[in-house]
Amino acid sequence: MQVSFIIPLFNCLPLTQAMLVSLRATLPAGLTHEIIFVDDGSTDGTRDWLSTLASDPAIRVVLNERNLGYATANNRGATLARGEFLALLNNDLVLTRRWLAPMLATHRALGARAGLVGNVQLDARTGAVDHAGLVVNLCGKPVHNHALPPFPIRLIRPIRRAPAVTGACVVIETTLWRQLGGFDEGYINGGEDIDLCFRARAAGRINAVALRSIVRHHVSSSPGRKARDEQNSHRLAQRWRAELVAAADDGQREWCRDYLWPVLPEPRSDDWRRAVWALAFLAHVRAVPPPDAIAAVEVGLGREFAHWERTLK
């Protein structure tokens, strides 16, 4: 068995049905696989529909007794998986031709250091890029990267390393998943994928985006998807505060751009060293950001903690 597709469900039956059609239509010829649906307490006819799939030997079904959340649903499905790789898929994806092969190729290219491999996801409604990896912003919070390199660059460099990738469509080796312990079920429908990525990084693995793999995504369509965003962000930041600051390359670059904009036209003698450092960092000549950029992310994250302390009681 090469790939186990894990698909958690909570209502949205028409999207699930369309997703399964697209999955079957895009599987590489000869791929040994299984599809594991984990229904998390759906009430819209999803369970009746799942019962009609019983005769398909490639499909397995898990029925949770109640809604237990995204992390638990994936963990239950992964426990049953027999594949070398797990492909975690949201049920609101529209999978496109040749989406899987670049993700597996990226994993092979990274070799023994491969962590979680994500891909490019377009908003199914607008076609805009919704995800090309995650970055950490000036507030120390992980956000989706909506920018893609120019097409010629993607041809030459089809892999983008990233601090984290979304769990909506991700490939991970089953042994690594089990080594890391799967998703932390303390997160409720958000943050568990980023937490797993950071645990993979802590274990010396590289998370990456397969830039040649493109799918479409009906973003956050499941009921209650965003209900606990702040609690999940707080939990993530408590656990990974120092790592978020260290991974905030995007936020540090934002600080450098904001700093240089007013300084460059009229540089002062006490500014030039900092300005040269900021320019070198922006140009990728220097890997380490200016200390002020790092401090700015720490301040931003401190404001987030102050906000959580006021609001999460």
ABEGO torsion letter per residue (X at the ends): XABBBBBBBBEGAAAAAAAAAAAAAABBBGBBBBBBBBBBGBAAGAAAAAAAAAABAABBBBBBABBAEAAAAAAAAAAABABABBBBBBAABBBBBGAAAAAAAAAAAAEAABBBBBBBBBBAAAGBBABAEBBBBAAGBBBBBABBBBAAAAAABABBBBABBBAABBBBBAAAAAAAGEBBAABBGEGAAAAAAAAAAAAGBBBBBBAABBBBBBBGABBGAAAAAAAAAAAAAAAAAAAAAAABAAAAAAAAAAAAAAAAABBBAAAAAAAAAAAAAAAGABABBBAAAAAAAAAAAAAAAAAAAAABX
